[in-house]
Amino acid sequence: MRSLFIRLALLLVGLTLPIIALELSLRTFGPFLPGNYYSGDLYLEPHPIFGRFHVPNSTGWLRTEEYTTRVDLNSRGLRDRETPYEKPNGVRRVMVLGDSFVEGEEVSAESMLTRRLEARLNQSGESPTQVINGGVRAFGTAQEYLFLKHEALRYRPDVVILAFYTGNDPGDNNPRIGHNVSSRHRPYFDLDKAGNLRPLPFRPEKPQALGIPGELRRSSLLFSVIDTGVAGKLTMAGDAHAQEAINENDNGNDQPDRRLLKSELPIYQNDLPSSWRETWDITEALIVASRDEATAAEASFLLVNIPTKWEIYPGDWDEFLSRNAVSDDGWNMDGPNARIRGIAARHQIPLVDLRESFAQEASSNNRIYYNSDIHWTPRGHDIAAQSIAETFPSVAR
């Protein structure tokens, strides 16, 4: 028995030592293991107002073929420094709202749009400026509007910037489009007969106990690597709820083309279906409502149009159509841009259209968007910050 006990103990030590070594190595050196995965608990969790929101105080790594980044979320669930609601005297505050493009998990914290914009604005020699990152991946305009009302204005910003991504923001604003058709676990609005916003019935998910897997995911980087890099890919195909979570956390590399064709790319059709025309009406009302909330709080408002990479790199668009055997007829790549310009003009909303500066930069060797991922490279974040900074003096009060 003594010999058996010693052998079992040695076996246990032999099994646990490599696991401990891998865990310590991940914490020390970052995600050096091959594959695509999230390490650390960076998932969205249920929220009673926004549908889902970041898990506060989360830290983790993301690894893909194109980038490796560390993401730290503060105590209020933002990818930013700890910033009190109280604004210091003599400091100008800018709140940037948006989805994954603003959150910027594909780049380092110092490379993301808000940090680059803050650096440029502070170079002007005017009042010291704080730029707060209010971006949350998978947010649509409705959630950004609610976040502005219930949270962002508590920071007393002098300027509110709403970054609008034409690729999926319109589709995210209508529950009858895309993968949100059967889900009311996030807030939506429609319009009444007078054209006013009306909230639709909203059933927020109930927070669930983490259980053993959840606790391991939060406490062990190695478990997260296995969970998101291996187990998640094996189980999500048969789990609708898991598939929705993957969609919301998707970085673009594994994004199913069929979902793009159904819920995002119809925005470029010459003849928009009625559901998409309705989507644009709702989107316009949400943008105007966000402007009105900002101005009522004595903050300036700026709308920023983020084009898709297919608008900037025609070769990427041709490759996508070819890969999916889709005809190149019946598309209008200028349609969404024209609609955003029309909304801004009708309501006298200052607009920064990044399509112009991005198109100029596209001819260089520095990619603005990743090749596989749909998001910006560090260069894209910097060009966006530069374009906004150039317009800023005419907007800030």
Secondary structure, 3 states (H helix, E strand, C coil): CHHHHHHHHHHHHHHHHHHHHHHHHHHHHCCCCCCCEEECCCCEEEECCCEEEECCCCEEEEECCCCEEEEECCCCCCCCCCCCCCCCCCCEEEEEEECHHHHCCCCCHHHCHHHHHHHHHHCCCCCCEEEEEEECCCCCHHHHHHHHHHCHHHHCCCEEEEEEECCCHHHHCCCCCHHHCCCCCCCCEEECCCCCEEECCCCCCCCCCCHHHHHHHHHCHHHHHHHHHHHHHHHHHHCHHHHHHHHHCCCCCCCCHHHHHHHCHHHHECCCCHHHHHHHHHHHHHHHHHHHHHHHCCCEEEEEEECCHHHHCHHHHHHHHHHCCCCCCCECCCHHHHHHHHHHHHCCCCEEEHHHHHHHHHCCCCCCECCCCCCECHHHHHHHHHHHHHHHHHCCC
